[in-house]
Every structure is written in C-alpha cells, then in structure tokens.
Amino acid sequence: METLNHKEVINLLLQLAAMLIMARVFAEIARKLKQPAVVGEILAGIVLGPTILGSLMPGFQEYLFGSHEMSNIALDGFVQISVVLLLFIAGLEVELQIVWSQGKNALKIAVASMVLPIIAGFVVAYAFPEFLGVNINDRIVASTFFGLAIGITALAVVARILMDLNLFKTQTGLLIIAAAMIVDVLGWIVFSVILSLSESGSGGLGVWPTIGLTLAFTLIMLTIGKGLINKTLPWVNKKMAWPGGLLSLSLAICFLAASFTEFIGIHAIFGAFIIGVALGDSEYLTEKAKEILHQFINNIFAPIFFVSIGLKVNFIESFDLGVTGVIVIVGLLTKYYGAYFGSRLAQVPRRESIIVGFGLSTRGSMDIILGLIALESGLVSDSLFIGLVIMALVSSIASGPLMGWAGRLKI
C-alpha cells in the first residue's frame, strides 16, 4: 500500500491546521455579527484559496495547497468524509414525529416551495445553458439539477435562525422545520436519482435498478432499519462505554449505508442522510448523544468541508455578475413565493405565510454540498457554482432579519 512520504505528511498536517484555524477565526467573527458559522467558514476558504491568498502570496498558496499531489489526495479524502458526516447529522435533525404532527400542511408547503423553483430553474437553464453554465451535453439532467439546487432549504441554518428569534417551538416555527425536513428528504432522493441518470455519473447498476434500490433502501431504513436501531440502542447504551460505543457504532453504520448507496450508483451522502434520519428518530438516542455527535462533526469536519469550497475555484476570475444575478434573483424569489403560496394554500394566515416564505428561502449548507457534487461531476461551470454559493450567503445573512421584520408586521 502506497503511503505519504515525510514532506507529504508535513504538508497535509499544515493544510488541516490552516483550514481549522482560519475556519475558527472566521466562524467566531460571524458569530459576533450574529451570522451562521458556515458564512465565516466559507469566507475563510476564499481567503485561503486562489482568490485572495493565491493573489497576494501565490508561492505560499501553491506550496500549501498545490505542491504535493499525494497530500492533496489525502485532503480530498478528509473532505469526502466530512461531507458524508455533514449529511449524517443533517439526517439526525429530521424528526419524523414533527413532520407527522404538521401533516398535510407541511407537505403542501414543502412541495410548493420546491416545485416553483425547480420549474423556473429548469426553464432558465434549459433555455440559456451556455450563458448560465450548465453542461450542454447533459442538458436535461443539468437543468433539472439547477432547479433542484435553488429549491433546497438549509435545515440546520434555518433551525438556528428560528432558535435565535424564539420561533422554534411556535406553530409557525414547527411548520417551517417540518416543511424543511420534507424538502431535504425529497430533494436528496430526486438529486440522487438525477445524478445517476447523468452521463457523468459513474458506477452503479443501471438506471432502473438504481432507482428501485434507492426507494427500497429508503423505505426499509425508515421502517425495519429504524426498528432494529430502537432494539439495539438500549443494549449499546447499557453494555458499551458511553459515549464512545455509541459514537463509533453510529459512524460505522453511517459509513456502511454511505458505501451501499455509492455502490448502487447513488452518491454516498444519500445513504448517510437516510441512516441519520433513522437513527435520529430513535427514542433511545438522547439529546445529549445528539449534541456530542453535532459538536464532534460541526467543529472538526464541517469546517474542513466549507473551507475546501474556497480552494476549488477563484471567486474573482470565475465570477460572472450576470450569472450570479440570475441565480440570486430567480433562486430567492421563486423559493419565497413557492413557500408563501404553499402556506396560503394550507390556510396559514398571511403574516405567518410571509415568515414561512423567508424561512424556507434560507440556504447555506445543503445547496452548497449539492452544488459542489454537481461541479465535480461536470454538470455545472465554476461561475454557476459561485453564484449558488453567493445565493447561499445572501439568504443566510438576510433570512433572520427578514423573518424578524415579518413577525412585526401588523396584518
């Protein structure tokens, strides 16, 4: 087995140290400004990447992130694990009982908030593929992806904003969370399927076997799998060292599920997300255990992923004002009005519908993960990816103040 040499080990350790230090510094700055940590972590990557450090100190940036191919491959392994674990804890946040409690209303809002941006995004991307930067050789799949990318909601970010506004436990807050959970589940199923249909997709068992196995895997894990987890967790908590036993076994089944979905032709993150939903919904997974998993992943692996975004592209050279403007305007307006009209269809009062519209317009994590996978799969250009990142940053920064403003409206 090939191993890293002395210089490559040093380079990898310096990369990880620089990424974690910069991520923490910028996350703390973001926190002071009452912004989500992900905003600071993405900005840290832009500073470390070719955009800023590469312009000011090209030799140092090249040494740190471009001089050792093997250490870069090892770093990519860390990033791949990070994104799998990010989707795992995103799944942990999906509480099925909240979804069931909000019932048809949450489903109506979730579907409406996805359908409008997906249709609008598909039409724009299909009509202007060269301008927007979607793969013209994979036009239908790439256009569908773009619509889906602007239709997803960042569950973790909107949950944090609702907590800050003291709306999390209100009827409106629970409705937003339930709808966001449904959007996440539907969004990742649809994305996994369209990625398997892409010409750039590799591996797998063929389109229809892959779709069938994906649906079967989802159904089994959320029924039989959830039952097995409920029976196993009490024994794990009682017989094994806590929290070590729970942590190691949780991550083990996460990696097993991720490897299975990767094998059948669906991205590994989907398996991690679904097993997270099944595990997080167990009555035997305590809030303390969830908090440990969240702290472990959010403060070590999540920063590595979000900083890596800034290392992928030059945000100045590849920035296109027209493309970014279209993405931000189409993405924010269609998502807001889709959620708003869905709320009105569910007979939610007007002021609360406005809050739901702004809440479900929040991006910042899932859409960026989805965009990066599409970039690496050759479905989209650097400029389109940058537009998605900027849309995520704008919505993450604006959603909280806009929801607070809507809550003060006298309607």
KAWOGI-V10364 format. One line per field, one symbol per residue. ss: DSSP state (H for helix, E for strand, - for the rest). phi: phi as a letter, one per 30 degrees, with the letter a starting at -180 (. if undefined). burial: # if it has 9 or more other ideal C-beta (glycine too) atoms within 8 Angstrom, else .. Layout:
# KAWOGI-V10364
ss=???
phi=???
burial=???
This chain:
# KAWOGI-V10364
ss=-----HHHHHHHHHHHHHHHHHHHHHHHHHHH----HHHHHHHHHHHH----HHHH-HHHHHHHHH--HHHHHHHHHHHHHHHHHHHHHHHH---HHHHHHHHHHHHHHHHHHHHHHHHHHHHHHHH-HHHH-E-HHHHHHHHHHHHHH-----HHHHHHHHHH------HHHHHHHHHHHHHHHHHHHHHHHHHHH---------HHHHHHHHHHHHHHHHHHHHHHHHHHHHHHHHH----HHHHHHHHHHHHHHHHHHHH----HHHHHHHHHHHHH------HHHHHHHHHHHHHHHHHHHHHHHHHH--------HHHHHHHHHHHHHHHHHHHHHHHHH----HHHHHHHHHHH-----HHHHHHHHHHH---E-HHHHHHHHHHHHHHHHHHHHHHHHHH----
phi=.dbddedddeddddedddddddddddddddddchcdeddddddddddddddcddddbdddddddbbcbddddddddddddddddddddddddddcdddddddhddddddddddcdddddddddddddbddddjcdddbddddddeeedddcdbdedddddddddchcecdddddddddddddeedddddddddddddddddbiicjddedddddddddddddbdddddddddeeddddccdcceddddddddddddddddddddjceedddddddddddddddccdddddddddddddcbdeedddddedddbcdcdcdbddddddddddddddddddddddddddideeddddddedddddckbdddeddddddddidbdeddddddddeddddddddeeddddddcdcc
burial=.......##.##.###.###.##########...####################......##.##..#.###.##..###################.##..#..##################.###..#..####..##.#######################.#.##...#########################.#.##..#....###.###.##.###..##..##..#..##..#....###.###.##########.###################.##...##.###.###.################..###..##.###.###.###########.#.#..#########################.#.##.################.##.###.##....
